[in-house]
Amino acid sequence: EVKYYGQGKCCKLLDLGICHIGSELKMAQEGRNIDEPVLVGEEKGSVKSFTLNRPRQLNVISSEVVLKLAEYLEMWEKDDETKLILIKGAGRAFSAGGDLKMFYDGRESKDSCLEVVYRMYWLCYHIHTYKKTQVSLVNGISMGGGASLMVPMKFSVVTEKTVFATPEASIGFHTDCGFSYIHSRLPGHLGEFLALTGARLNGKELVAIGMATHFVPSAKLADLEARLVSLDSGDMDVVRSTIEEFSEKVNLDQDSILNKQSIINECFSKENVKQIIQAFEAEGSKEGNEWVTPVIKGLKRSSPTGLKITLQSIREGRKQTLSDCLKKEFRITVNILRSTISPDVYEGIRALTIDKDNSPKWNPATLDEVDDEKINLVFEPLEDDIELHILETEENRWGGKYETSGCASVLEYAFVGV
């Protein structure tokens, strides 16, 4: 039985609006037909599966996607009949991350996207700690927030077409959606490297470092999905053995970035971004290290403010729990979107996706001009109790929703006064 989520009994959720834009306007902005669902779901016995369905936009995560994901995942976790959940993306992407245009369009209104940010980080915690067996089938681009629907799953299946990256710092943002927790726990200082450079990893590399569980050739993926559906089981051992029937052993390519771990550890363990770049440049001048040069160029093109915020967040993440990382990331995101210390995120989005000139004008323009004391401001608690509330006790597991948060009260008050 095929069901199109977003219709029927769940349609009422659209009336809530996110970023205070009507659902029809949101759909128009997302470049799709008003009747076309952002998630397409199917139920077969105890198996629930859904497909991210914005292929023309590389399945970016919009406010509507977040809203629907949260409702269905909560409903399925509480449903005794549901045993296994599958997620995949339509087209050539799994998900390219957050909807940058949504943030850019809200740049003139303070906290216009506070709701979707709150809901996304709140949802990230529940995905990490989900009680039912989930399998992500990742056959394409999986970047930024999109990868938060891949890495935390019980099983994450990747292919030769999988491309992973967390490039947020380069546009004046930061590594978010739980990745200050994930990256800070990678071997050595690989997390700092991935967060600062936005370097890409392929499917084999993701399995090698534990960010994916299995490598399956794309030609076998449809057959694997059919087998998982036919299992009608969420037993971890059964699911694992089934995936292993289709998976292949991973052997890294000789030029894999993971074979450069000693250089990465040496350089990205330095105290600050400037020292990291200096050490990396020194390594790049040595014979055989030509791979460093394009990475250095990328670092130097990136937002100095975004780089400094990201490095501090990853470093703090090593000593923080998952929920603490998400609460911290929420504060950073709100302050960045408020342009508390810099408008770089909007300039980065403009250069990348609006004007597409790839010539951002950063403010401040250099690392030396970025005041380290001001960087600390984006980590500070927010006013009016605008904080992310994650309830970790079992009896209140799905509590702390946006509707009962201080964020909702503040925005409601703001719009009443308009």
N, C-alpha and C positions, 0 to 999 in steps of 0.2 A: 504494500500500500504506500503510494507516494503522497507525501504531504508537503505543501509549500509553506514554510514557516514565515510568519508575518501576516498570515491570513487567519480567518477563523477566530478562535477564542483569544488568541494572543494579539489580535489587531489593536485592541484597546491600548496597548502599551505605546503605540505610536503617538497617541494623543498627548503623552507627557512632554514630547519635544525634547531635543537636546540642543544645547547652545541657544535655546529659545527660538528655534526656527521651526516653522510648521513642517509636518512630514512631507507634504507635497513639494514645498520649496526645496527641502533637503534632497529629495529624489531628483529634482530637476538639476540641482547643482552637481549631483553625483553622475550626471550624464547617462541616465538610463530611463527606461520606460517606467511609468508610475506603477504598472502592474508586475514589473519584473522583481522577484524577491532577491534580496542581497544574500540570503542563505537558502539553499535548496536542500530539503531533508527527506530522508527515506527511513521507514520503519519496517524491519523484517524480523518478526519474532522478538527476541530479546536484544537485538542489535539495532542501535540507532546510528545513523550516519548523516552528516551534512557537509555540503560543499560551499565554500566561500565563492560567491557568484557575481563578482565584478571584474571579469577578465580583462575588459578594456582598460580598467584602472589598476591592473595587476593586483586585484583583490585587496586594495588598501582598506584599512580598518576605519570605517566611518562611525559616527555616533549610533546609527541604527544597527550596525553589526554588533557593536559592544552590547547594546541593549538586548538584542535577541540571544546572543551567546550566553549571557548571564542567566536569562530566564530558562533557557532549555537545559543548561548544565545543572542548574539547581533542581529543576523538575525531574531530570533523569537520575540525579544522584539519590533523590528521595523516592524514586519509583522502584519498587521491589522487582518489577518485571524486567527492568533494564539491566543488562549485564555487560554490554560492550558498546563503546562509542568510537566511531571512526570520523576523522576530519580530513578533508583534502581541499584543494583549490582548483577552480576552473581555469582552463587556458594554460599559459606558460608560466604562471606564477602560483605559488602557494599563497603567499601574501608579502607584499613589498613594504608593509608597515603601516604607520598611521597616515591619516588623510591630511597632508600638509596644507592643502588649499583651505580646508576647514579652519585651521589655525590662522592662516594668512587673512582670510576673509573677516575674522573676528579681531583683528589687530587694533582696531580703533575703539573697541568696547572692552572695558576692564572685565576680566574673568568671564568673557562670553563663552568660553569652552571649559569652564570649571567642572561642569557636570560630567562631560564625557571623559575627562582626565580622571576624575574621582572613580567613575564606574570602571574604567580600564584597569587601574592599579588594584582596586578592590577585587576585580575578577582575576587578575594575575595570581593573587594569593590562593584563590580557590582552585585554579587550574593546577598549581604546584601541589596542592594538598588533596586533590580529588580522590574520592573513595572508590569510584568504579574504574574499571580498566579502560584506558583510552589508547587509541593508536592514531598517530598522525601519519599520513601518506604524503610525503613532501617531494614532489616531482617538478621542481622549478625554483624560482626566486623565493627566498625566505629571509627577510631582512627586518631589522629593528623590531618594532612591536609585533610584526608578523611572526617572527621567530619565537615569540612568547607562547605561541600556539603549537610549537614544535618541541622545543628543548625539554620542557617540564613533563611531557606526557610519559606515561608508563612505558610506552613503546613509540619510538619515532623512527620511521622508515624513510631513508633517503635514497636517491638514485644518482646516476652520472650527470643528470641535469640539474641537480640541486646546487644552488648558490646561496651562501650565507654571508651576512655582514651586519655590523652594527656601526653605520657611518654617521650617526647623529652629531657627533662633535664637530664634524667638518662644516656643518651649516649653522653652528652657533647654538646647538641644542646639547643634549647629554645622553649618555647610555642609560636607557630607562626600561620600564616594563619588567623589572626584576633582574636586569642584566648587570647591575652593580653587585648583585649577589652571585649570579652565575659566573661572570667573568673573574671576579675576585677569587674564585675557587678553582680556576684552571691551573694547570701545572706552571710552576715558576711565575714569570711575569708576562705570560701569554695574554692574560686578560687586559693588562694595560696596553699591550701592542694592538690587540683587536679593537679596543675601544678608541684609542687615539688615532689610529691609522685608517680604520674602516676596512682593513684588509679582508679579502674574500676567502672563504674556505669552501671546498667542494664536499660532496657527500662522503667520500672516503675519509677525508680529514676530520669531518664531524664525528664519525664513528670512532676514529683513532683517539680523539680526546674526550670521548664520552658525552658529547652534546647530541648525539643520535645513537640509537641502539643497534640498527641493522642497515646494511647496504643491500639493496635489491635492484637489479637492472630494470630500467623503465619498461622494457618489453614484457616483464613479468608482473608488473604492478597490478594490472587489471585482474589477472588470475589470482593474485594474492588477496585482493579485496573480495573477490567472489568467495574464496575459501573462508575468509574470516567471517563473512556474513553467514555462510552455510554452517559454521560451527555452532551457532546459537549458544555461545558460551563466553563467559568473561573470565574463566579460570586462567590465572596468570601463566601457569606452566603450559597449558594447552595452547594459549595464544602465542607464547614464546616459541614453542616447538613448531607451530604452524609457520610462523614467519621465517624461522631458520631453514625450513624446507626450500624457501625461495631465495634466501640470502646468500651472499658470497663473502668469502674472507677478504679482508681489506689489506691491500699492500700499497703503501704510499708511493707516489711518484718520486723520483730522485730529487726533483727541484721543489718539492713541497716545502712550504714555509715552516712546517713542523720539524723539518730537518735542520732548521736554523735556530733551534731553541737556545743554544748556548750564547749566540750573539744577542738574541732577543732578551734573555735574562740579564746579560751584562749591561745592555743599554737602557732597558725599560725598568730597571731597578733604581735608576738615579732619582734624586730627591725631587726634582721639578721638571717641567716640560722643557725648559731651555737646556738643561743639562742632558736630558734624554736625547734631544735633537743633536746636540754637539757630539755626544758619544756615538750616536748612530751615523752621523756624517763621517766621523773618524773611521768607523768600521767600513763604510762605503768606499773609502779611498783605497782599501786594500784589494789586492788582486783576488778575483773570484767572488767578490761581493757586489757585483754589478746590480743585483736584485734590489739593493738598498736605495739606489738613486731615485727611481720613480716613487718609492714610498716616502722618501724625504721631500720630494716635490709636493706630494699630496699633503703632508704635514704642514708645510710652509704656506700652502694655499688655504688651510683651514682657519676657522675662527679662533684667534688666540684666547678669547674668553671661553669659548666652548671647550677647548683643549684643557684649560686649567680647571674648569668645573668638573669635567669628566675624570681627570686624573685624581682629584681629591675624592670624588664619589667612589671610585673603584677602591682606592686605598682605605677609605672608611668602611667599605663593604666587607673587608676581610674580618672585621671585628663585630659585624652586625648580623642579626638574624634576618631571615627572609622578610618578615613583617617590618622590621626596623628599616631595612633597605627600601622597601616600597613606600613607607612613610616619608623617608628622606627624599626619595625620588619625586614624590608628590609635591613636597615643598619646593624642590629645585624647579620642577616644571612650572608651577604656578608663578614663581618669581621670574623665571625666564620669559614666560608669556606676558608678564606684566612689564617687561623691559626694566626690571629693577636696577640692574647695573649696566645693561647694554641692550640695544635693539637688534643684535646680530641675528637672532633666529629668523626674524622677518626678512632681513636682508639676504640671508642664506636661502630661504625659501623662494624669494623673488628671483634671485640669480639662477637657481636650479630649475624651478618649475613654472614661474610666471613669465618673466622676460626671457629666460633661458639663455642669458648671455654668458653665464659661468664666470662673471667678473664681479664678485661681491666686494663691497667697500666696508671693511670691518671697522667697528668703533668700540674700543680702541683698536688701532691698526696693527700693533705689534705686541709681542709677549711682554716686553719691558714696560709698555704703557699700561698694562693691565694691573691694577692695584690688587695685591693679594688679600688685603684686608676687605676689599669690596667683594671678592669671591666668597668670603665667609657669609656675606649677607644673604645669599640665595639658599643657604643651608639653615637659616634661622626659622624658628616656629612662625606660623602665620597668625595674623590677628583674628579676632572674633571667632576663635575656635574653629577656623577653617583648616581642619586637619583630616587626614585619612584615618578612619576607624576600622581596624581589623579585629574582629572578635574571634579568639582562637579556641575558646571552650567549645566542646562538642554540642552542648545544648543550645548555644547561641551561634553556631557555626555560620549560618547564613544571615546573621544580623549585621548591623553596621552599614546598611544600605544607604545610598545617596539620599533617599527620601527622608531619612531620620537624622541626617548629618547637619552640622552647622553650615555647610556649604549651601544646602538647599534653603535654609532660613535666610541666609545673607542675600542670595540671588532673588528670592521671593520678595524680600523687602525692597531690593533695588528696583525691581520691575513695578512694584506697587507705587513707588515714588515717581515713576516716569510720567 
